[in-house]
């Protein structure tokens, strides 16, 4: 099977042209003429995945391995170290980042993980009416995401409408039209800004809110894979962060 077949299918499902100008989604390693024997799907590329992947494979990730231009390849950084192994094993790499955020991932997380009904979307932002207390909303989200600790900014006791952006979405705060904003990577000054605006925040974390990328993509490709007698291998790249409470590791 030619890599071009999979690339064209992914591009049709979630056009790479939709990605943000700063993004680097698409075919990052390999050639469209490469013959592919195996397909792996993962939110991120890590050393364990590359070392265990078979030769002549395709890996589909959410986060791109390469963002900015490389000026040197010394094999001592995250991207160059893994690039070396990919090339040695003739493994191709396609990343679906902000394009699939806009078309599928944010909606999938909102509906399939949190169980909310979307009333409208504006590019990255999904809106839902929840009409519940802030405390109950936090409990609901923590339960659905299996979070033992949840970082929040509480400005309202009752929440009518929420806005959701998976991954890192605080740069979109000016566009949010809701009582509460759910996103990841919330920093201290983000929290201060939101509090000044009366906007409640719930930190759904970056990795945790996007780890559904793999089952999402597998589902999108399922009919094609069956037709071609292929099976996608979902790999669970590990969250680089660990969380501790009184010296004990928690999720």
C-alpha contacts under 8 A as a table, 3 or more apart, distances in Angstrom:
res1	aa1	res2	aa2	distance
1	X	5	X	7.35
1	X	35	X	5.42
1	X	36	X	5.43
1	X	37	X	7.02
2	X	5	X	5.72
2	X	6	X	7.53
2	X	32	X	6.86
2	X	33	X	5.70
2	X	34	X	5.67
2	X	35	X	4.74
2	X	36	X	5.99
3	X	6	X	5.50
3	X	7	X	6.22
3	X	31	X	7.31
3	X	32	X	5.01
3	X	33	X	6.03
3	X	34	X	5.47
3	X	35	X	6.13
3	X	36	X	5.96
3	X	58	X	7.76
4	X	7	X	4.92
4	X	8	X	5.94
4	X	32	X	4.56
4	X	33	X	6.37
4	X	34	X	7.89
5	X	8	X	5.36
5	X	9	X	6.28
6	X	9	X	5.08
6	X	10	X	6.18
7	X	10	X	5.22
7	X	11	X	6.04
7	X	27	X	7.77
7	X	32	X	7.68
7	X	94	X	7.87
8	X	11	X	4.98
8	X	12	X	6.09
9	X	12	X	5.12
9	X	13	X	6.27
10	X	13	X	5.05
10	X	14	X	5.98
10	X	15	X	7.26
11	X	14	X	5.20
11	X	15	X	4.33
11	X	16	X	5.78
12	X	15	X	5.64
13	X	220	X	7.84
14	X	18	X	7.81
14	X	99	X	6.11
14	X	100	X	5.67
14	X	103	X	6.15
14	X	104	X	7.80
15	X	18	X	5.73
15	X	19	X	7.92
15	X	99	X	6.45
16	X	19	X	5.69
16	X	25	X	6.60
16	X	26	X	6.20
16	X	96	X	7.45
16	X	99	X	5.72
17	X	99	X	7.38
18	X	98	X	7.42
18	X	99	X	4.99
18	X	102	X	7.89
19	X	23	X	6.22
19	X	24	X	7.82
19	X	25	X	6.91
19	X	97	X	7.13
19	X	98	X	4.92
19	X	99	X	4.39
20	X	23	X	5.23
20	X	98	X	6.25
20	X	99	X	7.52
23	X	67	X	6.75
23	X	97	X	7.53
23	X	98	X	7.02
24	X	64	X	6.36
24	X	66	X	7.04
24	X	67	X	5.60
24	X	95	X	7.88
24	X	97	X	7.81
25	X	28	X	7.50
25	X	64	X	6.19
25	X	94	X	7.27
25	X	95	X	4.95
25	X	96	X	5.33
25	X	97	X	5.63
25	X	98	X	7.50
25	X	99	X	7.67
26	X	94	X	5.31
26	X	95	X	5.25
26	X	96	X	6.34
27	X	30	X	7.11
27	X	31	X	7.94
27	X	92	X	7.83
27	X	93	X	6.04
27	X	94	X	4.43
27	X	95	X	6.64
28	X	64	X	7.81
28	X	65	X	7.84
28	X	66	X	7.46
28	X	92	X	7.64
28	X	93	X	5.56
28	X	94	X	5.79
28	X	95	X	7.17
29	X	86	X	7.82
29	X	87	X	7.87
29	X	91	X	7.55
29	X	92	X	4.98
29	X	93	X	4.88
29	X	94	X	7.16
30	X	34	X	6.89
30	X	90	X	7.56
30	X	91	X	7.00
30	X	92	X	4.56
30	X	93	X	6.68
31	X	34	X	5.34
31	X	92	X	7.45
34	X	92	X	7.99
35	X	56	X	6.89
36	X	39	X	7.60
36	X	56	X	5.58
36	X	57	X	5.30
36	X	58	X	6.29
37	X	56	X	5.90
37	X	57	X	5.53
37	X	58	X	7.81
38	X	54	X	7.31
38	X	56	X	7.09
38	X	57	X	4.60
38	X	58	X	6.18
38	X	230	X	7.69
38	X	231	X	7.66
38	X	232	X	7.27
39	X	57	X	5.79
39	X	58	X	4.85
39	X	59	X	5.82
39	X	60	X	7.51
39	X	231	X	7.15
39	X	232	X	5.03
39	X	233	X	6.20
40	X	53	X	7.83
40	X	57	X	7.57
40	X	58	X	6.24
40	X	59	X	4.64
40	X	60	X	6.15
40	X	232	X	5.60
40	X	233	X	4.66
40	X	234	X	5.87
40	X	235	X	6.88
41	X	59	X	5.81
41	X	60	X	4.82
41	X	61	X	5.95
41	X	214	X	5.57
41	X	217	X	7.57
41	X	218	X	7.52
41	X	232	X	6.81
41	X	233	X	6.18
41	X	234	X	4.95
41	X	235	X	6.15
42	X	45	X	6.80
42	X	59	X	7.52
42	X	60	X	6.36
42	X	61	X	4.94
42	X	62	X	6.93
42	X	213	X	7.33
42	X	214	X	5.49
42	X	234	X	6.22
42	X	235	X	5.33
42	X	236	X	6.27
42	X	237	X	6.37
43	X	61	X	5.05
43	X	62	X	4.75
43	X	63	X	6.37
43	X	210	X	7.21
43	X	211	X	5.99
43	X	213	X	6.00
43	X	214	X	6.34
43	X	236	X	7.57
43	X	237	X	6.65
44	X	61	X	5.46
44	X	62	X	6.18
44	X	63	X	5.62
44	X	64	X	7.75
44	X	65	X	7.96
44	X	237	X	5.98
45	X	49	X	6.61
45	X	50	X	7.28
45	X	61	X	6.66
45	X	63	X	7.88
45	X	65	X	6.94
45	X	237	X	6.99
46	X	49	X	5.50
46	X	50	X	6.49
46	X	82	X	7.47
46	X	237	X	6.61
47	X	50	X	5.22
47	X	51	X	6.06
47	X	82	X	6.52
48	X	51	X	5.26
48	X	52	X	6.12
49	X	52	X	5.30
49	X	53	X	5.92
49	X	235	X	7.28
49	X	237	X	7.43
50	X	53	X	5.23
50	X	82	X	7.16
50	X	85	X	6.84
50	X	86	X	6.79
51	X	85	X	7.47
53	X	57	X	7.23
54	X	57	X	6.09
54	X	89	X	7.55
55	X	89	X	4.84
55	X	90	X	5.83
55	X	91	X	6.06
56	X	89	X	6.70
56	X	90	X	5.14
56	X	91	X	5.23
56	X	92	X	7.52
57	X	90	X	7.21
57	X	91	X	4.90
57	X	92	X	6.30
58	X	91	X	5.72
58	X	92	X	4.71
58	X	93	X	5.81
58	X	94	X	7.51
59	X	91	X	7.25
59	X	92	X	6.22
59	X	93	X	4.96
59	X	94	X	6.37
60	X	93	X	5.98
60	X	94	X	4.90
60	X	95	X	5.65
60	X	96	X	7.40
61	X	64	X	6.89
61	X	93	X	7.55
61	X	94	X	6.40
61	X	95	X	4.76
61	X	96	X	6.35
62	X	95	X	5.33
62	X	96	X	4.93
62	X	97	X	5.06
62	X	213	X	6.82
63	X	95	X	6.20
63	X	96	X	7.04
63	X	97	X	5.75
64	X	67	X	6.46
64	X	94	X	7.96
64	X	95	X	5.26
64	X	96	X	7.57
64	X	97	X	7.03
65	X	79	X	5.73
65	X	95	X	7.94
66	X	69	X	7.51
66	X	79	X	6.34
70	X	73	X	7.11
73	X	80	X	5.61
74	X	77	X	7.51
74	X	80	X	6.67
74	X	81	X	7.76
75	X	80	X	4.77
75	X	81	X	4.19
75	X	82	X	7.78
75	X	84	X	6.90
76	X	80	X	6.58
76	X	81	X	5.70
77	X	80	X	5.42
77	X	81	X	5.67
78	X	81	X	5.57
78	X	82	X	6.48
79	X	82	X	5.47
79	X	83	X	6.02
80	X	83	X	4.89
80	X	84	X	6.22
81	X	84	X	5.54
81	X	85	X	6.97
82	X	85	X	5.23
82	X	86	X	6.22
83	X	86	X	5.06
83	X	87	X	6.19
84	X	87	X	5.40
84	X	88	X	6.21
85	X	88	X	5.04
85	X	89	X	6.19
86	X	89	X	5.36
86	X	90	X	5.93
86	X	91	X	4.90
86	X	92	X	7.00
87	X	90	X	4.93
87	X	91	X	6.22
88	X	91	X	7.84
96	X	99	X	6.31
96	X	100	X	5.86
97	X	100	X	5.69
97	X	101	X	6.30
98	X	101	X	4.79
98	X	102	X	6.28
99	X	102	X	5.46
99	X	103	X	6.45
100	X	103	X	4.95
100	X	104	X	5.33
100	X	105	X	5.84
101	X	104	X	5.85
101	X	105	X	4.77
101	X	106	X	5.60
101	X	124	X	6.41
101	X	166	X	7.78
102	X	105	X	7.02
102	X	106	X	6.88
102	X	123	X	5.37
102	X	124	X	5.09
103	X	106	X	7.76
103	X	107	X	7.76
104	X	107	X	5.52
104	X	108	X	5.96
105	X	108	X	5.05
105	X	109	X	6.12
105	X	166	X	7.74
105	X	210	X	7.51
105	X	212	X	7.81
105	X	213	X	6.56
105	X	216	X	7.37
106	X	109	X	5.30
106	X	110	X	6.18
106	X	124	X	6.96
106	X	125	X	7.51
106	X	126	X	6.91
106	X	164	X	7.44
106	X	165	X	6.23
106	X	166	X	5.75
107	X	110	X	5.12
107	X	111	X	6.08
107	X	118	X	7.60
107	X	126	X	6.70
108	X	111	X	5.37
108	X	112	X	5.41
108	X	113	X	7.22
108	X	216	X	7.35
109	X	112	X	5.50
109	X	113	X	4.98
109	X	114	X	6.50
109	X	166	X	7.62
109	X	209	X	7.06
109	X	210	X	7.62
109	X	212	X	6.94
110	X	113	X	5.98
110	X	114	X	5.19
110	X	115	X	6.34
110	X	116	X	5.84
110	X	117	X	7.58
110	X	118	X	7.45
110	X	126	X	7.57
110	X	164	X	7.31
111	X	114	X	5.80
111	X	115	X	4.60
111	X	116	X	5.04
111	X	117	X	6.06
111	X	118	X	7.23
112	X	115	X	5.46
112	X	116	X	7.92
113	X	144	X	6.40
113	X	145	X	7.15
114	X	140	X	7.95
114	X	141	X	6.41
114	X	144	X	5.76
114	X	145	X	7.43
116	X	128	X	6.62
116	X	130	X	7.69
117	X	128	X	6.01
117	X	129	X	7.66
118	X	121	X	7.41
118	X	126	X	6.41
118	X	127	X	5.66
118	X	128	X	4.85
118	X	129	X	7.78
119	X	126	X	7.81
119	X	127	X	5.80
119	X	128	X	5.41
119	X	129	X	7.18
120	X	126	X	6.21
120	X	127	X	5.52
120	X	128	X	7.40
121	X	124	X	7.32
121	X	125	X	5.58
121	X	126	X	4.46
121	X	127	X	6.04
122	X	125	X	5.15
122	X	126	X	6.58
123	X	126	X	7.98
124	X	165	X	6.12
125	X	163	X	6.23
125	X	164	X	5.62
125	X	165	X	5.34
125	X	176	X	7.80
126	X	163	X	5.63
126	X	164	X	5.18
126	X	165	X	6.79
127	X	161	X	6.99
127	X	162	X	5.70
127	X	163	X	4.64
127	X	164	X	6.45
127	X	178	X	7.80
128	X	161	X	5.69
128	X	162	X	5.41
128	X	163	X	6.66
129	X	160	X	5.65
129	X	161	X	4.43
129	X	162	X	6.41
130	X	159	X	6.81
130	X	160	X	5.43
130	X	161	X	5.82
130	X	162	X	7.06
131	X	158	X	7.14
131	X	159	X	5.53
131	X	160	X	4.16
131	X	161	X	6.92
132	X	136	X	6.51
132	X	137	X	6.39
132	X	158	X	5.88
132	X	159	X	5.53
132	X	160	X	6.63
133	X	136	X	5.24
133	X	137	X	6.19
133	X	157	X	5.77
133	X	158	X	4.24
133	X	159	X	5.79
134	X	137	X	5.03
134	X	138	X	6.27
134	X	154	X	7.44
134	X	156	X	6.82
134	X	157	X	5.30
134	X	158	X	5.32
134	X	159	X	5.79
135	X	138	X	5.18
135	X	139	X	6.31
135	X	157	X	7.55
136	X	139	X	5.02
136	X	140	X	6.07
137	X	140	X	5.05
137	X	141	X	6.20
137	X	159	X	8.00
138	X	141	X	5.27
138	X	142	X	5.99
138	X	150	X	7.69
138	X	202	X	7.27
139	X	142	X	5.13
139	X	143	X	6.02
140	X	143	X	5.21
140	X	144	X	6.16
141	X	144	X	5.14
141	X	145	X	6.00
142	X	145	X	5.28
142	X	146	X	5.60
142	X	147	X	4.79
142	X	148	X	6.94
142	X	149	X	7.66
142	X	150	X	6.72
143	X	146	X	4.90
143	X	147	X	6.49
144	X	147	X	7.97
145	X	208	X	7.41
145	X	209	X	7.98
146	X	251	X	7.91
147	X	150	X	6.54
147	X	251	X	6.35
148	X	250	X	6.90
148	X	251	X	6.21
149	X	251	X	7.88
150	X	202	X	7.36
150	X	203	X	6.60
150	X	204	X	7.47
151	X	202	X	6.21
151	X	203	X	5.40
152	X	200	X	7.49
152	X	201	X	5.36
152	X	202	X	4.50
152	X	203	X	6.01
153	X	191	X	6.54
153	X	194	X	7.88
153	X	195	X	7.07
153	X	200	X	5.22
153	X	201	X	4.78
153	X	202	X	6.55
154	X	157	X	7.44
154	X	195	X	7.88
154	X	199	X	7.91
154	X	200	X	4.93
154	X	201	X	6.66
155	X	195	X	6.45
155	X	198	X	5.46
155	X	199	X	6.06
155	X	200	X	4.90
156	X	159	X	6.69
156	X	179	X	7.44
156	X	198	X	7.52
156	X	199	X	7.76
156	X	200	X	6.46
159	X	162	X	7.30
159	X	179	X	5.86
159	X	180	X	6.75
160	X	178	X	7.93
160	X	179	X	6.59
161	X	178	X	5.19
161	X	179	X	5.54
161	X	180	X	6.75
162	X	178	X	5.25
162	X	179	X	5.93
162	X	180	X	4.85
162	X	181	X	5.77
162	X	182	X	7.23
163	X	176	X	6.64
163	X	177	X	7.30
163	X	178	X	5.90
163	X	179	X	7.99
163	X	180	X	6.37
163	X	181	X	4.84
163	X	182	X	6.08
164	X	181	X	6.00
164	X	182	X	4.73
164	X	183	X	6.06
165	X	168	X	7.25
165	X	169	X	5.62
165	X	182	X	6.34
165	X	183	X	5.08
165	X	184	X	7.86
166	X	169	X	6.92
166	X	182	X	7.82
166	X	183	X	5.52
166	X	184	X	6.63
166	X	204	X	7.67
166	X	206	X	6.85
166	X	209	X	5.36
166	X	210	X	6.17
167	X	183	X	6.35
167	X	184	X	5.24
167	X	185	X	7.27
167	X	205	X	6.76
167	X	206	X	4.17
167	X	207	X	6.86
167	X	209	X	6.09
167	X	210	X	6.13
168	X	171	X	7.90
168	X	183	X	6.15
168	X	184	X	4.83
168	X	185	X	5.34
168	X	186	X	7.65
168	X	205	X	7.90
168	X	206	X	6.05
169	X	172	X	5.68
169	X	173	X	7.55
169	X	183	X	5.66
169	X	184	X	6.59
169	X	185	X	7.70
170	X	173	X	5.38
170	X	183	X	7.08
170	X	184	X	7.75
170	X	185	X	7.69
170	X	186	X	6.67
170	X	190	X	7.00
171	X	174	X	7.69
172	X	175	X	5.47
172	X	176	X	6.72
173	X	176	X	5.27
176	X	181	X	7.38
178	X	181	X	6.90
178	X	199	X	7.63
179	X	198	X	7.89
179	X	199	X	5.69
179	X	200	X	6.29
180	X	199	X	5.64
180	X	200	X	4.44
180	X	201	X	5.51
180	X	202	X	7.44
181	X	199	X	7.08
181	X	200	X	6.25
181	X	201	X	4.93
181	X	202	X	6.39
182	X	201	X	5.93
182	X	202	X	4.91
182	X	203	X	6.00
182	X	204	X	6.23
183	X	186	X	7.30
183	X	201	X	7.80
183	X	202	X	6.70
183	X	203	X	5.40
183	X	204	X	5.35
183	X	205	X	6.64
183	X	206	X	7.62
183	X	209	X	7.99
184	X	203	X	5.02
184	X	204	X	5.05
184	X	205	X	3.88
184	X	206	X	4.69
184	X	209	X	7.46
185	X	203	X	7.07
185	X	205	X	5.83
185	X	206	X	5.98
186	X	190	X	6.07
186	X	191	X	6.93
186	X	203	X	6.27
186	X	205	X	7.98
187	X	190	X	5.10
187	X	191	X	6.38
188	X	191	X	5.20
188	X	192	X	6.47
189	X	192	X	4.92
189	X	193	X	6.14
190	X	193	X	5.14
190	X	194	X	6.16
191	X	194	X	5.12
191	X	195	X	6.10
191	X	201	X	7.52
192	X	195	X	5.17
192	X	196	X	6.28
193	X	196	X	5.20
193	X	197	X	6.45
194	X	197	X	5.07
194	X	198	X	6.16
194	X	199	X	5.02
194	X	200	X	6.74
194	X	201	X	7.33
195	X	198	X	5.00
195	X	199	X	5.88
195	X	200	X	6.95
196	X	199	X	7.70
204	X	208	X	6.83
204	X	209	X	5.94
205	X	208	X	5.56
205	X	209	X	5.97
206	X	209	X	5.55
206	X	210	X	6.44
207	X	210	X	5.34
207	X	211	X	5.82
207	X	239	X	6.36
208	X	211	X	5.49
209	X	212	X	7.22
210	X	213	X	5.74
211	X	214	X	6.79
212	X	215	X	5.72
212	X	216	X	6.17
213	X	216	X	5.10
213	X	217	X	6.18
214	X	217	X	5.34
214	X	218	X	6.12
214	X	234	X	6.24
214	X	235	X	7.84
215	X	218	X	5.00
215	X	219	X	6.05
215	X	234	X	7.51
216	X	219	X	5.23
216	X	220	X	6.37
217	X	220	X	4.96
217	X	221	X	6.20
218	X	221	X	5.19
218	X	222	X	5.83
218	X	232	X	6.68
218	X	234	X	7.87
219	X	222	X	5.03
220	X	223	X	7.64
221	X	224	X	5.42
221	X	225	X	6.03
222	X	225	X	5.14
222	X	226	X	6.16
223	X	226	X	5.20
223	X	227	X	6.15
224	X	227	X	5.12
224	X	228	X	6.27
225	X	228	X	5.20
225	X	229	X	5.83
225	X	230	X	4.74
225	X	231	X	6.08
225	X	232	X	7.55
226	X	229	X	4.92
226	X	230	X	6.09
226	X	231	X	7.52
227	X	230	X	7.76
239	X	242	X	7.45
242	X	249	X	6.85
242	X	250	X	7.39
242	X	251	X	7.25
243	X	249	X	5.56
243	X	250	X	5.36
243	X	251	X	6.26
244	X	247	X	5.61
244	X	248	X	5.14
244	X	249	X	4.41
244	X	250	X	5.68
245	X	248	X	5.26
245	X	249	X	6.52
245	X	250	X	6.88
